[in-house]
Amino acid sequence: MSSMAQRLKGKTVVITGASSGIGKSCALEFAKTQPDDLKLILTARRIDTLKEVAKEIEGFAKGVKVLPVKLDVSKAEEINSFVGSLPEEFKQVDVLVNNAGLVKGVAQAPDIVPADIDIMFQTNVTGLISMTQAILPIYKSRPDGGRGDIINIGSIAGREPYSGGSIYCATKAAVRSFTDSLRRELISTRIRIIEIDPGQVETEFSVVRFYGDKAKADKVYEGMEPLTGDDIAEVVVFAAGRRENVVIADTLVFPNHQAGTGNAMYKKPVQQEKKL
């Protein structure tokens, strides 16, 4: 057994937005890394899809117990009842992966739809903060000031805003500030606060942004090779599997063609004509 697998042994991991994309990849990667003794609580709005993910994991990782939970992090009442409704064997959470998030539209002010503003902030910011507040009391109840991991999935957009993404960028900047503040507030504990900021990743993310228009979503990745959910999941599990005193506090991950945010900052390889 690897050192990382040994450190994850017996842990209980909560992953939000686990029905697809980065969240699903994280669930699979945790199970592959520690297939013998692990508990996974997978949350998302689509319970049927979560059950399919659970079945997939149980097919190759016999020692992993998977609990699918229908949860919309944009709804405070669902988060408020989340911990209390967990079965006893799943209550002692060790790792929270705050992954649930979305983006809607590419409108610029003053034409941004208020409903899009609300859902982005409720999901990306308020939902993430509320999940953190729901899980932190479990961590803080442990000896020596507390123990546990909170891994927030941010974005390069929280560091470098871009045209047509003002609200999404603002939500991810808020996540970054909250994460940094939380790390300082918990400095006297063994609670690790980690942020992982992906660049361009190909998931359902762009389909949601374009309100289900897959053709428009596919154009975002045209002529480029974006990251996959698996690429980010490997970083998440690596961070969670470090020795307790090691904090992978801040990680920016983007594909080879990307130097920043926005279309103007993606460099497309230019094919030169062969000279005879």
N, C-alpha and C positions, 0 to 999 in steps of 0.2 A: 504493500500500500504506500502511495506517495505521501510526502509530508503534508501536502495540501489536502489530500483525501482524509488523512488522519485528523487534521485540524477541523474539518467540516463534519466529522463523525458525530452522529447523535443530535445535530443541530436542527432547529426548526426555522424555515425560511419563508417569509411572506413576499410574494411578488404581485404587484398591482399591474393591470393591463397585460395579463399573462396569456390571453387568448390568441395573440398573434405577434408578429414582429419581434422586437427586442425582448419583450416580456416572455414570450413563448421560448425563444432561444435561451434565455436565462434559465428557465425551468429545466429544459433539456440538458443544458451544460452542467448545472448543479447535480443532476441525477447521474450524468456520465462520470463526473468527477468523484462522487461518493455514492455508488450504487447499492451499498450494503446497509447503511444505517443513516437515514435522513428523512426529515418530514418536510413536505412542501405544501404551503397554503397558496393556492393559485386563485387570484381574484380578477374579475372583469365583468362587464355587463352581459356578455354572451355565455351563459352557463352551459349550453350544449357544446359549444366549441371548447370550453374548459374541460369538459368531461372527455372529449376526444384527445386532448393533450394528456390528461391523466392516464387514459388507456394506453397511449403511446409509451409513456414513461414506465408504466407498470409492466409493459411487454419486454423491456430490456433491463430494468433495474428492480429486481425482486425485493430488495431491502429498503426501497423508498416508499413511504406512505404519502399519498397525495390527497389533499382535501380541496376540491373545487368549491369556490364560494362566489355567488352572484353578488357583485358589489360595484356600484357606480360612485366613484370617489367625488363626483361633483355634487352629491347629495349628502349633506351633513348628517341627516338622520340615519342613513345606512352605515356610515363610519362610526357613529356613536354607539350603535348596537353590535358592531363587528367583533370586538374582543370578547364581550360577554357571551356571545353566541357560539364561540369556538368550543369544540369538544375538549375535555380536560387534558387529553394527551397532546393537544396542539397549542395550549395556552402559553407555554414558556417560549415565546418567540426569541430567536437569537439574531436574525438578520431580517431587515426590512429593505426591500428594493422598491423604491418609489419610482416606478416606471411609467404609470398611466399618464398620458398626455396627448394633446392633439393640436392641430392648427386648422383654421377655417378661412378660406379665401385669400385673395391677394389685393384686396381693396386698400386704397389710401384714404386718409382723412381728407374731407369730411364725409366720405361715402362708405365708411365701415359700418356694417350691419350691427346694431346694438346686441342682438342675440348672439352673434359670433364673439363679440367682446366678452360677454358674460360667460359663455361656455368655456372659452379659453382660460379665463382667470379662475373660474370655479374648479376646473379640472386640473390645470397645470400648477396653480399656486395654492388656492384654498384647499383643494383636495389633498395635495402633497403635505401641506402643513397640518391638516386635520389627521391624516394617517400617522404622521410623526407624533402628534400629541396623544393619539390613541395607544401607540406602542411604547413610548418613552417610559411611562410608569412601570411597565414590566421590567425594563432595563434598570431603572433607578432603584427598584426594590432589592436588587442583588447586592451582596456584600461589597465592601471597599469602594463605595461610591457608585457602583453600578457597572454593568457590562452589556455589550451588544453592538451591532452594526446598523447604521442607517446609510444606505447607498442611494443617492439622488441622481436620477438621470436628467442631466441638464441639456445643454446644446451649445454648439459654437455660436449660435444666434444670441445667446445671453452675453457673449463677449463682444461680438461685432454685429450691430444692427444692420439691416438691409432694407432697401425700398420694397414696399409691398408686404412687409412682414412686421410692421411696427408693434402690433399687439402681441403676436407670438414672441417676438424678441423681448418685449417688456416683461412677459411672464417668465421667460427663462432667465432674464437678469434678476428678477425677484427671487427665483429659486437659488441663484448663485449667492445673493446677499443673505438670504435666510440660512443657507448652508454654512456660510462663513461665520455668521453670528452664532449659530448653534454650536459649532466647533469650539468657539471661544467660551461659550457659556458652560460647556461640559468638559472643560480642560482638566478639571480635577478628578474626573472619573475615568473608567476604562471603556467608555462608550466611544466608538469610532464614528466620525462623520466624514463621509466620502462623497465626492461628486465626480461623475464621469460625463464629459461633454462630447457627444458624437458630432461629427460633421455630416456629410451627405450619406444617408443610409437608405437603401431601397426596401421599403416595407409598405404597408397599407397607408402609411402616413400621408403620402401625396394624393392618394385616392380620396381620403377624407377631406384634404384641403380643397380639392376641386369638386366637392359635393358628389362623389361617386363617378366622375368622368374619368375612366381609366385611360383613354387616349391622351387626355391632357396630362395626366399623372406620368404616363410613360415618356412623354416629351422632356420631362425634367431630367431624365437620366440618359437621354439620347447622346450617343457618341462618347459616353463616359462609363467608367466602371466604379459604381458607388460601393460603399461598405455593405455588408450584410448584417442582419441581426446577430448572427453567430459571432461576427468579429467583436461586437460590443459585449456580448455575453461572456466571451472569454476573459475580457478585462474585468467585468463585474465579479466573476467567480475567483479570478486571481486576487482581486482586492480583498474579498471576503475570506480567502484562504491564507492570508498572511499571518505570521506570528502576531499574537495579541498586541505587542508593543509597536507594531509597524502599521502606519496609517498611509495608505495611498490616497492622499487628501484631494488631489486635483489632477485630473487627467483629461487631456484634449486629444481626440482620436479622429483623424479624417483620412480619406483615400489619397492616393499618390497624386492625383490631378488637382487636388484642392489646396488653396493657400489661404482661403478665408471664406466669407459668406457672399451670397449674391451671384448671379450669373456672370457678372463682369469679372469675378475673381476666380472663376474656374478656368484653368488653362487646358484647352483641348490640344492633344498632340497633332502636329501638322505633318502630313505626309509629303515628303519632297519628291519631285519627279526624278527618276533615275536618269543619269546622263550616260549616254552610250560612248 
